[in-house]
């Protein structure tokens, strides 16, 4: 088989600079170390071949020989059925030449081959630009064979094999620093005490009575299996072995750290011509390592990538007479490096998921996308925390991202570390959004309540309540309730909703200025506004009278409003909250504690559990104006204690470009997608510009109308009165109401398709029927029946958009066509467009 640098991942990164395409340079060719390519080696029962060789420049480093033979070998030599040789002359030193190749096959020693091959003379060796061969063809290199067992030679191959006495010993490598007083590499005019990397070999004899002094030593150093001929040593006495260490000057201009270094040692007789076999150390990984080459993390969880330097970090100390006790602080201030964290695959592939947030699979701690290494603690393992970022979708399979760790260029005091890197690390992110797929909280008129875990209850009470709260993210959703009917103690309706993210708030307020049971003649609020200027707090998607607010975690709040001519009011059909993974075991408010257990849903502010609906509801009622999200409010930034995260989107090797593409100090592992809806939504912002993502802008608000109807809400004395349980009236009874509701729901084509496709929502329609029955009992009519169907459709739509498998094509051959999601959404129109055309993607044709 052929030997390639990429057989070991560490060998991928052998060099400092790939801009020079001279194939003689070590980073522009690969190595072949295949003794079977010798013309002296007969093929075995399985023929070797170069059918799958990666085309490019190669150098043979086998002791069999470094050149393709120029005379035809015998058939079935070079380990293959049809040996390939060169029917041409070699180029002169420094010359590149295209040469004619032949293959031995059939009855001919020179069957013309498929192409010519380029050869370059690199002084002490040749490189060949090899092409793939047909099956059972292989390139020959060299003419020699390995020495027989018990014999050796200068190369370990013929000729010159002689017997030897095997002296067992081992070779290991230790890194360290070498002091050099002289010019700094990056500033030749300035002298300093330079501490530079060195590698020392350790030769340990296995026998106690072995006399190390009775031998001479050949010391050969290799980086990525390339011999460092200028830094090798022959016939060295034992007392002089310390001079054969490998110094930084030997490799700094050719290789960058994170290479493999090894030392090869051969013993020779001190007084005779005896020679022993070469023994090599294990390859030492010089640079930095991670505890694994790939990782797996679940969405919403984190892992630690452990980064450990394997060689010391040097420095250049000015002036040369700097006291030793001053070195520590000097090195800490001047010679630190940062291993930069990059996610190169996320720069071009970041897209918005249908869950409203970016699909970037990973985030990082707020460390400015770097791991800092100091000369004073270089050997200490550093921890890089990686978070699996939710995309708010139930994925078909795992998502993945590559993490690149690289020291960006520009180091002055220890340039050997410039551009040190390692192969990209694969991080697989397992889906966890399925945990909350079926979870939803709603407040449907009148209002019928449902917790995230599915507990249904009633809240016919007036006033402002905390519907949802996530204390870890500083999110709140407040709902305001007023009487559905004027001068009637009974059902209540959603009239206002406010969404808060820390010091940013979005408010839709259609509530009466005075809330109570008997408040005829009161004025009504009619405004929608927000108090922030960028898209980092929340995204507001408006479609007609429907709104969907997406928080940075992916939590979504959806509602719609309509004008009721019967009551001369704008009403909110219902408020639906779809939680994100970030709400798991962190939510509170009337939506309850999300953990899959209904029994503890009625969690109070102090962490206890209420034993009835009234106690639970009143605990989350807003009783102080300072806590209200309606009216003129001043919110302060309370996020200083929140954890911060980084998105390290970059594939640039330049420090300036890197700093311009990363994004740090964000407050969630996930990032919102940018839409135009929020940026132009009823507000204008003064400088600074939006691109600066500032949270301290001065806001000028504009509301739903040019002249907003905006009033302070006050509560009438009877606002705390609790209505009596409803009774059937107007000829309605349980049986008739159920028949009416079930018939109406079953006529909704979209809801039938939802029930068919979404197993997760199989019980929602039955739940909707029960809500419809309650509405008829409370109102004495079917006023809210259509609202019930609309709320069910909204719930199905928001769930469907979170299922990645619904985006698959319906075509049997997998070609482009309608997805399952397309088919579903083409039914998502109220009353099936009332026979006025075909519904397409939630939109009916305009009636002419």
N, C-alpha and C positions, 0 to 999 in steps of 0.2 A: 504494500500500500504506500501511497505517497504521503509525505509529512508536510503538514501545512501549519502556518502560524496560528490559524484560528482553531486548531484542534484543542487548544487550551484558551479559554476566554481571555486570559491575561495577555495573550500574545496579539490580540487585536490592536493593542494600543502601544506599539513598539516605538513610536517616533515622535519627534517634536513637531515636525512640519511636513505636510504632504504636498506643498505647493510645487516642489521641484520634482519633475517626472522622470528624472534620470533613473533607469532601471538598475543601475549599479548600486544605488543607495539602498540601505538595508530595508527601508520601509516601502520600497517600490518593487520588491521581489519576494517570493516565498521560497522556502527551503524544501528540498527533496533529500531524504535520508533513507533510501531504499536499496539495501545491498542486492536485492533480487534483480535489479536493473543491469547488473554486470553481464558482459557477454560470456563470462565463465559459468553462469548459473543457468542450468536447464530448467525448463518449465515443469511444474508439478502436475498433479491430476486436475487441479483447478488453475486455469490460466489467469495471470494478472493482466490488467488492461487499463487504458486511460480513457475509457468511454465517458466517464463522469468527471474527469479532471476539470477544475475551474480554469478557464483559459486566462493566461497571463504570463508574467515573467517568473522564471524559476532559476534557482541555483542549486546544483547538486553538491551536498556536503558529505556524502557517503565516502568512506575510505576506499570504496571500489573505484572511484575516479570521478572527476568533475566535468567531463566532456562527453558529448555524444560521439561514439566511435565513427571514424571516417572510412572504415572498411566494413564490408558486409559480415555480420555474424552468421553462425549456422542457424538453421531453422529450429524453432522451439527453444531458442536461448533467450536471455534477458527475462526469464520467468514467464514468457508469454508465447503464444503460438506464432505470431507474426511480428518479429522484432523490427523496430523502426530505427534506421541509422542515417547518417548524413553523407550524401554523395557530393561533397563540396569541400572547400577549404575554409579554415577559421579566419575571422577578421583580424586585422591588425589592432594593436593596443589603442583603445578609445574609439574604435570603429564599430558601427552597427551594420550588419550585412544580412540580406535575405539569402538563405541557402536552400538548396534542393534536398529534399528528404526522400528516402526510399524505404520500402518495407520488404522483408524476406517473406515470400509466400508462394505457394504452388511450386512451379518449376523455375521460378525466377528469384534471383537475389536482389533485384531492384524493381519492384513493382511501384510505379509512380503513386505517390500519396495524394491526399486530398488537398493539400496546400503547402506553401513554403513556410519556413520557420525563420524568424529573425533571431540573430545571435549578436551579442555585444561582448567585446573584450574589455573587462574591467580592471586590467592590470594583473592581479594575482588570481583571477578567476573569470569564468564566463557565465553569462545569464542567457536563457533561452525563452523566447516568447512562444509557449507551447499551446497547441490547439487540441481540441478533443479528437479522439481517434474512433474508428469503427470498433465494434466488439472484437476481442481477442487480438488487438494490436496494442503495443506498448513501447514507449521510448526506452532505448538503451542508454545507460550512463556508465562509463568505466569498463575496465577489463579484469579487475582483481577480485579476490575472494577473501573472506575472513580467515585469519590464521587458525589452524587447528587448535583444539583444546590443549592447554598446557604450553602453548607457544604464543608469542606476541611479536610485534614489530613497532616501528615508529608510528605507523598508522593503525595498527591492529589488523591490517590486511597484508596480503602478499604484495611484493616480494619481501625477503629479509626476515621471515618468521624464525625465531629461535626459542629454545626452551627457557623457562624462568622458574625461579623459586617464588611462590606466591606468599607475599607478606601481607597479612590481613590488617587493614586500617580503614578508618572512616573519615570522611571530610564533611564538615559543617561550615555554615557561614554565619557571621555575627555582624550586624550593622553598627555604626558608631559615627562619631564626628572627628574630623582631623582639623587641627588648627593650622592656619597658614597666614602669615603676616605679609601683606602685599596689596596690590591693587584689587579693588572690588570689580567683579566681572562686568557689572553694568556701569561702572564709573572708573575706568582705568587710571585716571589721573589722581585718584584718592587712595591712600593706603589705609588699611584697617586690619583688625584681627578677624579673619574669615574662618568661620567654622563650617566645614563642608562635609558631605556624606562620604563615608568610606565603608568598604566591606572587607572584613578580615576572615581568612580561612582558618579553620582549626583542624589539625591532623591528629587523630587519636589512634594509637596502635592498640590492637586487641590483646597483645601478649605483654605481660609485665616486663619480660626480659628483653623486649625489643629495644634496640639502640638507635634512636632517631638520628643521632649524629653520624652514623656510619653510611648514610645515603646522601646522594644529591637529588634535587627535586626539580621537576618541570612543573610550572604553575601556569595554567591557561584559564582565562576568564571568558565567559560567554554571557551575552544578554540576548534573551529570546533565541538561544541556540546559535546566534551569530558570533563567531570568534572575534575577540578584541585583540587582534594580532599586535597592535602597538603597545599593549599593556600585558603581554604574556612574558614569561621568564623561563629560562632554561639553565640547567646545571647550577642550581642555587644551593649553597651550603645551608645546613640547618640553622646555623647562627644568623644567617642573613634572610630568613624567611619573612621577617617583619616588613622587609622592603617590598614584598610582592603583593601587598594589599591592593585592592582596587579603589582608586581615588576618583573623586567626582570629575576631575578634568578629563578622565578617559572616556566618559560617555555623555557629558552634559550637553555637548553641541549636536549630538546625534539622536539621543533617546530622551524621552520624557518619562518621568516616574510612573509607576504602575507597570513595570516590566518584570520579567523573570531573569534573575541572575543566578549563575551557578559557577562553581570552580572545579576544574579538572586537574588532578594531581597524578604525576607519574614518578616512581622511584627509580633511581639508577645507582649502580654500584659506585662506591667512592674510589675504589682502587682497581676496578676492572670494567669491562664493557657490558656487564650484565644490565638488563633492562626489565622492568616490570610492566604489567598492564596499567592502563589509565583507570583511575577511579574518580567518580564525579560526586559532588555533593547533590543533595536534593535541590531543586529549583526554589529559590527564595523570592517571595512576592515583595517587591520593593516599591512602596508607595503607601496606599491605604486599602483596607479591605472592609467588606461588610459581612455580617454573620451568616447571611444567606445570599444566593444569587436571584431568588424570586420569593415573593411573599403573597399571602392571601389575607384579605381583610374584609369584614362584612360592612355593608353600609351602616353608618351610625356608630361604628366602632373604630378603634385605632390599634395600630401596631407600632412597635419600636424597631427601627432599623439601626443596628449597632455599627458605628463607623470607627475603625481602629487604624491609626497610622502604624506602619511597620518599620519606618526609618525615622530618625530624628530630624527635627527642623533646625536648620542652621541659621546663622545670622552674620552680619558684618558690623563689628563694634568700632565706633569712632569715639574718641581718637584711640590710637593703638595703646596708649598708656591708661586707658579706662580701668579703674579699680575693679577687681574681681567681684566685690560685693555690690557693684553697680550694674553688673551684667544682667541680673534677673529683671530689674525694672526696665532696663534699656531694651532687652529682647521682647518683653511684654508689650511695650509701646511701639516698637518699630518693626518687629519681625514676625508678627502673627500672619497667618494666612486664613482664608475662608474657602472651604470647599463649597462651591455653589450648587444649589439644588435646582434642577430644571426638569420640566415635563415637556420635552420637545414635540411629542405627538399631540399635545393639546393646543398648540398655537394655530393649527390649521383645521382642526376637527371639532373645535368647541361649537356646539349647536344648542339651541333651545329645545329642551324636551317638551312634550305635550303637557307635562306636569308643571310648566311655568318657570323652571329653573334650568341652569346650564347642565349639560351632560358630563361635565368634567368629573372623572371618577375619584380623584384624590385631592386632598388639601393637606396643609402642613401647619405646624406650630408657627407662631408669629416671631420667627427668628430671621426675618429679612431674607428668607430663602438661602440660608447659609449655615454651615457647621464650622465653628471657629476652632482653629488649632494654634496653640501657643508653643514656642520653643521650650517653655518651662514645664509643660504637662503633656507633651506630644504623645506619650505612650498611653494616656488615659482614654478609654473607649468613650466615644460621644454617642448620645442617643438622638436619633432623628425620628420624631413622632409623625406618623402618616395616618391620616383619617380617611376612611372610606366615605366618600360624599354621596349622599342620596341624589338620584335624579328624579325622584318623585314618581317613578314608574315601576311597575312590576315587569322586570326584564325577562326575556326568553332565556338568556344565559348570563354568565358573568360578564361584566365589563372589565376592561383592563387599561392600564396606563404604564408607560415606561418612565422611570426616574433616572436622570443622568446626574452624576456627581462629578464635578470638574473644578479644578482650580483655574480660574480665569487668568489670563496673561497680565503682565505688568509688574511682577514682583521684583523689587529692586535689590533686596538684601540676600535673597536666596533664590536666584532664577532657576535653579534646578527643578523647583516645584511648579514652574510656569506650565499651564495647560495639562497638568497631571490629571488623569481621568481613569475611569474604569468602565467596563461594558455596561450598557444600560440595564437597569434592574426592572424586571417585570413584576408589577403588582396587579393581581387579580382581585376584583371587587365583587363579592357575592351579594346578590340581591337580598334586601331585608324589607323593602317597601311593602311586600305582601302582608306583613304583620298588620298594617293599618288599612289595607285595601278596602275592606267592608265597613270600616269605622266611619261614622258620620254623626254630627250633632246638628239638630235643627230646632228652630222655633217657628212653627207653622201656625198661622192664625187658626184657633182662637186662644191663646197659643198652645198648641200641642207640642210638648217637649220630648226630645230624645237625647240621651247621653251618648258619648262616643262608643260606649260598650253596648248600646242598644236598649237601655232601660227607658221605657216610655212613661211620661207623667204629665200632669196638667199644671199650668201656671196662670190662671185667670186673675192676675194682680196688676195693679197700675204702677208705673214708675220705671226707673232706670236700674238695670241689673248687669252684673258681670256675667256675660254669657261664656266667655273663654278667657283663660289666662295661662301664660307660660312664663313662670318666674325666672327660668334660666335664660330666656331670651328677651324678657321685658316686653312681651306682647299682651295686648288686651283686646277683647271685642266686647263692647257694651251694646245692649239692646234696650230700647225705650218702648214701653207699652202704654196704650191709652184705650179708652172705651171704644169698641167698634161702633156702637150706636150712641147717639147723643141722648142724654137724660134716661139712661137705662143701665141698671146694675146687672152685669152679666158677662158676656164674653169680652175679652180684650184683644187688641190687634197690635202687630208690630208697626210702629210708626217712625222709628229711627234706629240707625245702626252706626256705630263709631268703631273704627279700627285704629289701634295705637301700636306703634313700634317705637318704644323709648320716648323720644321727644317729638315724634312725627305722628300726626293723626289725620285720618280721613273720615269725614262725617257726611252722612245722608240723613237729613232731618226734615220730616214731614209731620211733626207732632204739633198738637194744639199748644198755644202759648200757656194755657191753663189746663192741667190734666186733673180730671176728677170724673165722677159719674154724672154729675148734673152741671154742665158747663156750656149751656147754649150761648151762642153769639161770640164765642172766643175766636181770636185770629189764629191762623195756622202758619207754622214754619214751612218754607218750601225752598230748601237750598241743599246743594251738594258742594263740598269744598275740601281742600286738603291744605296742610300747613308745612309742606316740604318741597324742595326744589330739584331733587335728583331722583334717580331710579334705584337707589340703594336701599331705601326703606321698605318700599312695597311697589308692586306693579298693579295698576288699575286698568282693567280691560272693560270697556263700555261697549255694549251692543244694544242700541235703542235704549229701553228703560231697564236693561239688565246690566248688572255689574258683577265682575269677579275680581276680587282683591287677592293678590298672591304675596305672601310674606317671604322673606329671604330663605326660610327653611322649606318652602313649598306648601305650607299650610294655606288653604284657600277658603275665602269667605265669599259666598255668592248670594245675591238677592236681586229682586226686581220690584219695581213699584208701578202702580197704575192709578188712574183717577176714577174714583167711585162717584158717579153722578148722583146716585141715590143719597149719599152722605155728604156730597160736595167736599170730599177729602181725597188726598193722595194717600194710598195705603201701600204697605210693603207686604207682598204675598207671604213671604217667609224668609228666614235667614238660614242658610245651610253652610256648615263648616266641615270641610274635609281635612282631617289632620294629616300631618306629615310624620315621618319617622321621629323627628325631633320632639314630638308631643308625647311619645311613649313614656309613660310613668312620670310625666312632668306637667300634665295639664290639670286645670282646676276651673272653678266657676260652675255655672249651671250645666255645662257640657260634661262635668264629672271628671273623674280620675281615670285616664285611659290606660288600662292594663289587661283588658280581656275579662275582667271580673265585674259583673254588675252589682255585686253585693256591697262594694265599697265606693260606688259612684257618687253617693251623696257626701262627698268630703267637704268639710267646712274650711274656713280660712285658717284656723289654727291647726289643721291636720286631723281633726276628729271626724266622726261620721254621724251625720244627722239621721234620726230614726223616723222622720216623716217628711213629706214634701214641703209643708209650710215652713218648718224650721230650716230646711235646706235652702229654700228660695229666699227667705228673709235674711239669711246670713250673707247672701251675695247681693243684697239690695244696696244701692248707693244712697246713703243718707246724708252725706256731707258734700257741699258744693265743690270743695277742693278736690274731690275724687271723681267728679263728673267729667265726661268727655263731650258734653253738649254745651253750647254757648261760648262765651269768650273765656278761653282757658290759657294758662301759661304753663308749658311743660318744660321741665329742666332735663338736661342730659344726665341720666342715671346709669349710663353704660360703662363707666370707668372701670368697674370691677368685673366686667364680662371678659371671658377669654377672647383672644384675637387669633386670627388664622391668616395664612398666606396661600395665594394661588401663584405657582411659580411657572407661569407660561413663558417659556423662552427656549430657543434653540440657537441663540447667538453666542459666539465665543467672545464677543466684545463686552467689556464691563459696562460701558455706557448704554449699549442696547439692552443689556440684561436688566439694568435698573429701570429702564423705561417700559418694560413689558411685564414685570412681576406686579402683583397686587397684594399688599399686606395690610395689616390692621383691620381686616374685615371681621365682622362679628359672628359669622356663621361659617360652618364648613361648606355650605352650599352658596351659590351666587345666583342672584336673579338675572333673568334675561332682560334685555333692554327692548322696550317697545316704544312706539311713538305715542301711545295712548296716555301714559303718565306724563311724559315730558310737556305735553301741551294741554293738560287737563285743568281747566278753570283756574289758572294762576299764571303770574309772571314773577320772575326772580331777578333781583339786581345782581350785579357782579359780586363775587367772582364767577367765572363761567362754569357751566355744568360739568365740563370735563374734569374739573378739579374735585368733584364729588364732595364738596364741602357740606357740612351740616349746620353751618352758622349763617345761612343766607337770610337776607331780609325778604319777607314774603308780602306780596300784595295779592289778596284773595279776590277771586270773582266767583259768583255762585251760579246756580242753575239758570237764573234769569239775570238780565242786565241790572235790574233793580231788585235785589233779593228780598224775599219775605223772611225776615229773620227776627225772632223775638226770644227773649229770655223765658225759659220754661219755669213756671211756678206750679205748685200743687195745691189743689182745693182742699178744704178741711175734710172732705169725705174720701180722699184718695186712698186711705188705708182700709176702707170698708171692704170686706171679703164677700163676694157674691154667694148667694145660695146655690146649691147644686141644681143644675137645669132639669126641667121636666119636658116631656114630649108635648108639642102643641101644633096648632094649624093642621091637624089631621095626620100628622106623622107618627109612626111607631117604629120600633126596632126593625121589624121585618121589612116594612116598606122602604125604610132608609137603606138597609143593606142591599136590597134588590136594585134600588135606583143607583146606588154608588157602584156596585159591582158591574152592572150593565154599562155604566158610563166608562169605567176604567177599562173594561174589556174591549171597548170600541177603539181605544187608542192604539193605533198600529205600532207606534214607536215603543210603547210600554210592553206590548206583546213580544216585539223583537228583543227588547232588553231581557225579558224573562227567559226567552229562548237561548240567547247567547251568553248571558252573564249569570252563571250559577251563583256568583257571590251576591246577586241582588234578587234571588228567587223569592224571598219573603217580603220584598219591599212593596209590591202591589197589594198584597193582603194587608200590610200595615197601612197603606194608603186608604184602603177601603174603610178600615176602622177609624182613621182620622176623619174621613168624609162623613161617616155616621155620627161622630161626635159633633162635627160642625152643624149638621142638620138639627141635632138635639139642642145645641146652644143657640143657633140663630133662628130656628123655626123655618128655614128655607134652604135652597141649594146654592146660595150666593158664592160659597167658597169651594164648590165642587171642581170648577175649572182650575182654581188655584191649587187644589190638591193634585190634579193631573200634571200641572206645570211644575210643581215641586218634585213630583216623582221623576219627571223627565229630566229636570236639572240634576237630580241625584244620579240617575243612570248615566247621563252624559259625562259627569265629572268622574265617575268610576271607569267608564269605558276609555276615557282619554288616558287613564293610568295603566292600561293593559297593552304592553308592547306587542303581544301576539295578535292583537286585532289589526295591526298595521300590515300584516302579511297579505299578499295578493290572493284573490279568489280564483285566479287562473290555474287550471290543473297543471299546466306545463311550467308554471312559475314565472311566466312572462308578465310584463307590466299590465296592470288592470286595476279594477276596483278592489280596495282592501275591504276586509270585514267591517272596519270602522267606517269607511265610506258608505257602505250599504246601510249601516245602522243610522248614521247621521242624516242620510237622505230621507229618513222617515221622521226626523225630529222637527216637525212643524206642528204648531197648535191646530187641532181639529183637522189634521191632514190637509191643510191649506183650504179647507172648506170647499173642496172641489173646484178651486180656481187655478189649477195648474199643478205641476209636480214639484215637490219639495226637493231642494238641493242644498246639502250642507247647512241645515237649520234655517234655510231661507226660502220663502215662498215667492213666486213671481208677482210683480206688481200688477194690481188690477187696473186695467185701462178704463 
